[in-house]
Amino acid sequence: MNEAQEFCEIPTVNAESEDIERLLKEAKVVAVVGVSRDPTKDSHIVAKYLSQHYRTYFINPHADEINGHKVYASLKDLPEVPDIVDIFRAPSKVPPIVDEATEIGAKAVWMQIGVVNNEAAQKAKEAGLIVVQNKCIMVEHKKLKASGKL
């Protein structure tokens, strides 16, 4: 089974709209885990968009540079703690990313559309992180911007 064929759970843990709005307003630093070198992939497009609005770090252990950005192998390699860890990985790959986000002191984990891992989400919530599952951070940011809330 490849990553695209993984079953997507229905999120049982998810931030409320007000929490998402506050998070996107207050965040300064975002780390995007799973950024692709391919400019046609969603992870590349979203990371590029986020870099226009936040200090954005790209995480991909198989690249040194993407779209002019230095790329880091893991969250632990970042020079500062991200407010939001945006995850573009298969649901089965989420638990160690959530563990790492918790260890470094991130404020939130954000799982993109199609990425849901309720067990990892519950663990993150219990550790005090804001958790967003199965939503696109770029779409949510654009909606808030269009409504004048950002």
Summary of the structure (lengths in Angstrom):
residues: 150
radius of gyration: 14.1
end to end distance: 40.1
largest distance: 42.7
contacts: 476
relative contact order: 0.21
helix: 39%
strand: 18%
